[in-house]
């Protein structure tokens, strides 16, 4: 087969099968396909069934004619019984083909073979009768002998037609299967190639030609080694592939223009004898993205260590020194020390939040759960302590409300509650935190009746990528909120409060109670 390399751009992935009903045979038998393609299905039935029924009627009519001309006897009936039976059979077959057959070409095929069987046997019988008469032999009832043999030939043609019809149906199914396979082979976005035992490409689809960077007719006949790196042991790998059940993995492909691409390969040996199929997919961009992510993770890990070992430890030391010197600080300066301590604690909290966001989640989200009431009530209590002049209300259930999150979800509520007070007049603002429970989710709502946010900005608060804060409004805290909520597979959005202010909704996935019953009693 390797000698066929470079034959044409038209390739075959299966056995050659004609595109029509039959097998595409030429000559006398091919006449059926030619005639059938020119007639409508209705006329195929009429013509074919009419011919078959006509031959049957002829075979039935001759015995009746014979009996009407001669005296009725047992010998005459016995002599005409078999041809008469053959005629009745052909009449029945003709009627069935015209009314009950679900194959519109079978009547033509049957008519062809019945006519051929009848004609051939009649001609052969006439030939031998002529020879016998020419040699002086006496043959009684010559024409009835021709009739009997012709009837047998017609029934033999009927039997042959059954085989021919089944053969044509089988070829039609094969043709349809090949067309479907061809459509998949040619139309799939993945590169598909067929390789022989020597490792040479026999067939390739358009996607493969694009991947290899060659016209398909030039790719056919080339060896797999021509597209591999120089340091790859091609012969050993190829032998292992032929002897194994198949191969899957990622390999480097050197295109015709010298560019190296990373491809995912799924190869199956001997899909046909000596033919091996491989599906190839270009994953270069994905591999490069993964490499970029690995480098980014390394940078994030470095930042995490820097925050943990340097900045956080340094701030803890500063807070410890403030605690140590506070007793010796004059009374009129202790407010400054308290402010410094408060600010230092805020920086520590911010560093811990940044560390949390910079660290990959090590626990599966389905294993994390927390009663959302605890971090929410703690955040409300902290806000009341920090802003005693503000009115802060919290409406939560008396029963546990479990969500798929961890202790850092409290940071979400702290930022939303603090944001509601800081951007309004604390003495006049009213902040409300509520919890609503649905079968699959829990929604925490933080609402205020302050000045609110313009509608055009309200819709943009949470529509940007995490930490993509190039704007000079909105607050860094909202980016932290968005990042954490997305980490918990939740969502956050803002709306205008009626009659004034803003409402922020945080929707989190619901979690099963620790006892594993799947739902808390508040549902």
N, C-alpha and C positions, 0 to 999 in steps of 0.2 A: 504493500500500500504506500510505502514511502516514496515509490517512484512516481506517484501522482501529485507530488508537491508542486504548487504553483500553477495548478491547472487552470482555474478561473476564479472569479470572485463568487460564483454560485457554488455553495457547498451543501452537502447533504448530511444530516444528523441521524438519519434512520434509513430503513430500506426504501428503495424507490417504489412509489405507489402512484398509480395514475390519479389525476385530479377528479375524474368523473365517477360514474356509478360503477363501472366495471373495471377491468384491468388494463384498459387502453390497448387491447389487442387489435392488430391490423388484419386486412384481408376480409374473407367472407364473414367470419364471426364478428369482426369489428363493424360490420354493416348494422348490427343491432344498435350499437351506440350512436352511430351516425343518424339513423332513422329516429331513434328515441329522442335525440336532442332536438330534432326538428318538429316533433309533434307535442301537442299539449298532453298532460296526464290523462284527460278524458279520452282523447283519440288513441292513446297507447292502449288503454283498456279495450276500447271498442274494436280496434284493428286486431289486436292479439287474441282476445277472447273469441272474436268472430271467426278467425281462421281456424282456431282449435275446434270450436263448435262446428264449423263447416266440414272439417275433416271427419269429425265424429258423425255428423249427419250423413255424409257420404258412405261411411262404413255401415251405418244402420240401414240406409236406404237400399243398398245393393241386395242384401239378403231378402228384404221384403219384395223387391222386384223379382228376385229369383223364385220366391215361393208363389208369387202371384202368377207366374208363367208356367209353373209345373205343379204337379199334384203334391199335396201336403203329405209328408211321410216322416217317419222317425229318422230315417237316414239323412233326409234333407235338413231336418232341424239340427241333427247332431253335427252335420258338416258346417252349418252356418252359425252355430252357437258361439264359438270362440270369437270370430270376427265381430259378431253382433255385440258380444259383451265388451270388446275393445271399443266399439263405436259408442256404446252407452257411457263407458268411462270417459271418453274424450268429450262427449256432450256435457257430462256433469262437470268436468274440469273447466270447460269453456264457460259454463254458467257461473262457476265459482270465481274464476278470474275476472269476469265482468262485473260481479256484484259484491263479492265478499273479500277479495284480496286487498291487503293494505299496501301492496307494492305495485306502483303504477308501471314499472318496466318489466315485471315478471310475465305479464301476458305476451309481450313481444318476444321475450326469450323463449317461452314455451312454444309459441306459434312457430318460431324459427326452427327449433329442433324437431317438433312434430312433422313439419313440412319436409325438413331434410331427411328424417328417418323414413317417411313415406316415399319420397322421391327416389332416394338412393336404393331402397330395397326393391321398388318397382323396376327401376332401370336395370339393376343387377339380375333380377328374375327374368326380365325380357331378354337380356343378353344371353343367359344360359338356355332359355327356351329356343331362341333363334339358332343357337349352335346345335341343339338336339334335333330340331326340324331339318336343319341343313344336312345332317348326317343320316337322315331318313328315319329317325326315331318318331314314334307316335306318342304324343302327350295328350291325354284326355283332359278336358275342362281347363284349357290353358288360361283363359281369362280369370277363372275363379282361383286358380293357383296364384296368379299375380295378385289377385285381391287378398287372399289369405296372407301371403308373405308381406304385402304392403301394409295390411292392418297390424301385423306384428312389428314391422319397422316403425309405424307411427307411435305405437305404445312404447317401443324402445326409445324413440326420440323424446317422449314424455318423461321417461325416467332420467334420461341424460339432462333434460332441461332442469330437473330438480337439483341435480348436482351443480349445474352452471349457475342457477339462481343463488344457491348457498355460497358458491365461490365468489360471485359478484358482491353479495352482501358483506362477506368477510373482507374483500378488497376495499369496499367502500368504508368499512369501519377503520381499516388500517390507514386509508387515505385521510379520513377525518382526524385520526390520532396524530398522523404526521403533520397535518396542517396546524393542529393545536400546539404540538411540540415546536414546530417551526416558529409559530407566532410568539411562544414564550422565549425560545432561544434568541430570536432576533430582537424582540421588544424589551427584554428585561434590562434594567439599568445596571445590573452587575455584569461584569465581564465573564463570559463563558468560553472555554476553550476545550477542544478534544485533542488528545495527544496519543500518539502510537507508542508501541513498546520501546522504540528507540529514543523517545523523548522529543519527537518532532511534532509541531502543530499541524493537525490535519484540518481542523475547522475552528472558526472563531466568529463571534457575533460582533456587531458594530461597536458595542461598548468595549470589547477587548481591543479592537483596533485603536480606539481613542486612548485606552490605557497604555498600550505599548508604543504609541506614537508612530504607527505605521499603517499604510493602507492594508486592508484585509488580504488582498491578493499577495502582498509582499510578506505578510506575517506567516501565511501558510507555507510550511516546509522548513521554517527556521527551527533551531534546536533550543530547548529551554535554557541551556547553558549560555546562550548568547545574551540573555537578559538577567544574569545573576552577577553578583560581585565576584571579583577575581579570587577572593580568598575562600569562597564557598566550595565545599567538597560535593560537587553536583552528582558525580557518579555514585558515590556511597548513598547520598540521600535518595537518589532515584531508585536504586536497587531496594532500599528499605521501603520505599513507597509501594513498589510493585509487589513486594512480598507481604505487605501489611493490609489491614482493613481499610485504610484511608488516612488522610492527614488533615489536621486543622492547626492553624497558627498564623503568625505574622512574619512576613519575610520582606527582604528588600528586593525591589525590582529596578533594574537599570534600563531605562527607556532607550529608544533608538537615538534620541538626541543627547544621551549621556546623563540626563537628569535621573536622580535616584528617588524612588517613591516607596513608601511603606504600604504593603498590601496585606489584607487578611485573605487567607486561602482556605477553601474547603474542597478537598480533592477526593474523588472516589475512583479506585482502580477497577478496570474490567467491567464497565457498565455494559459493554459489548466485548466480545472476544478481541483482545488486543487494542481496545479503545478505552481511554481513561478520561474522565470528565473532571474539570476543575472550575470552580466559581471563585472569581477574584473581585475584591473590593478595595478601592483606594482609601486607606485610613490615615494618610499622611497628616492631614490637618488635625485629626483627632489626637494622634500621637504627639504632634507638636503642642497642641493645647494641654495635654496631660503633662508634658515636660515643663511648660510654662507654669502650670499649677504647682508642680513639684518645687520649682524654684520660688514661687510665691509663698508656698507653705514654709519653705526654709527661711525666707525673710520674715514671715510672720512669727515663726518660732524664735528667731533671733530677737525680734521686738518683744515677744512675750517674756523671754528670759531677761532682757534688759529692764523691762518694767518690774519684773518680780525681784530680781537680785539687786538692782541699782536704785531705781526711782522709788519703789515701794518701801524697800528697806531704809532708804534715806529719809522718807517722809515719816516712817514709824520712829526713827531716831529723833527727828525734829519734834514730834509730838511728845516723846518721852522727855526730851529736854525742857519743853514748855511746862510739863507737869512738875519737873524738878525745880524749876526756877520760880514757879508761880507763887509759892509762899513768901519768897523774899522780894517780890515785886511790890512797889508802893500801891496803895489802894486806888489812887487815881489813874494808875496804868493797867490795872487788872482787866479793864474792859478791852484794852488792846490785846492782852494775852488771850482773852476768851475769843476775840474775833480771829486772832491768828490760829488758835486751836480749831475753831469752827471751820475756818477756811482750809486748814490742813486736813481735817477729817473729810471735807468735801473732795479734796484732791485724792485722798486715799480711796474714797468710794468711786471716783471717776477712773482711777487706775485699775481698780478691781473690775469695773465694768468693761473697760477696754481689754483687759486680759481675758475676760470671759468671751468677748466677741472675737478675739484673736485666736482662740483655742478651738480646734475642731471638737465637735461633740463626741465624746468617747462612749457614751451610753446610748443604746437604741432608744428612739423617741417613744416606742411603745412601752418601755420599762420605766420611763419617768412619769411621775404623777404627783400632784400636790393639791391640797384643799385650797381652792382659790380664795376662800374667805380670809385665811390667815395673812397672806401678804397684802391683801387689799386693806384689811382693818389696820394692819401695822402702818401702811403708808398713810392712811387717813389720820392715825394718831400722831405720826411724825409731822404731818402738815399742820395739825391743830397746835402742836407745840411750837413749831417754827413761825406760824402766822396765827396767833391767838385771836386777832381781830377779825379774821375771815370766818364766814359761816360754812362749815363743812359737814355734810350729812352722808351717812352710809346706810344703805338698805340691802342687807344680805339675809339669806335664809338661816334658820336655826340648825339646819342639817348640812352635812358635808356636801360640797360641790367639787368633785374631782376633775382635774384637767390634766392633759399631757403636757406638763411643763415642769420646771424646777424652781428653786428658790430665787433665781434671777428674774422671775416674772414680777417680783415685787418692785424691781427697778423700773419696769414699764409703768406701773401704777404711780410710783413716786414722781416720775417725770411728767406724766399727764396731770396729776393733781397740782404739782408745783407750777407747771406751766399755766394752769388756769388761774392761779392766784397772782403770779408774778406779772402777767400781762394785763392785769386789771387792778382796780383799786381794792386792796385787801379789806378795807373797812366796809365796803358796800357789796362785794361780790358774794355770790352764793354758789357753792360747789356741791354737786350731788353725785355720789357713786352708787350704782345699782348693778345687780347681777340677775340675768335671765337665763333659764336653762331650757334647752331644746333636746330632743332625743340624741343628737349626735354632736352638738356644740354647746358651749357656754359663752355668753356674751357679757362682757363687763363694759358698762357705759359710764363715762365721766362727762358731766354736763356743767356748764356755768352760765350765768346770766349777765356776763360782762359785755364789753364792747363788740366782741366777736371778730371775725376775720372776713375781709372782702370775699365775695363768692368766687372771683377768678383765682384768688390765692388759696381758698379753702379746698378747691378741687385738686390743687397741686401739692398739698402738704405731704401726701404719701404716694405720689405717682412717680417719683424718681428712684433711680438705683440707690441702694443703701450706701451711705456716706458720700453721695455725689452732691454735696452741698456747696455749689458755687454761688448760690443766691445769698443775699445779705439779710434774709429774713427767714423765719420758720424755726430757728433754734437747732442746735446740735442734738439736744435731747430727743427731738422727734425722730432723728435718724437712728438713735439707739433703740427707741421704741419699735420702729419698723424692723430693724435688724433682728431684735429678739423675737418679735412676734412671728416673723418669717421662719426663724429657726425652729419654732414650735409648730410649724405647719399651720399657722393661723393667718388671719388677715386683720387689717386695721384700716379704718376710714373715718372721715370727719364730715359733719353736717352742720347746717345752721340751726341754732336753737330758737325756739319760738317763745317769747317775742324777740329775745336778744341773746347774744352769746354764741357759744359753740358746743357741739356734742361730738365726742370721740368714742367710737365703738371698737372694742377689741374682742374679736371672735377667736376662741381657742377650741381645739378638739377635746371632746369629753373623754374621760378615762374611767376605767372600772375601779370600783372600790378595792381597798387592799384585800378584802376577803374573797375577791374574784367573782362576785355575782354579776358583774358587768354593768350595774346601774346603782346609783344611790337612791335612797328613798324619797328624795325631793322631786324626782321626775314626775 
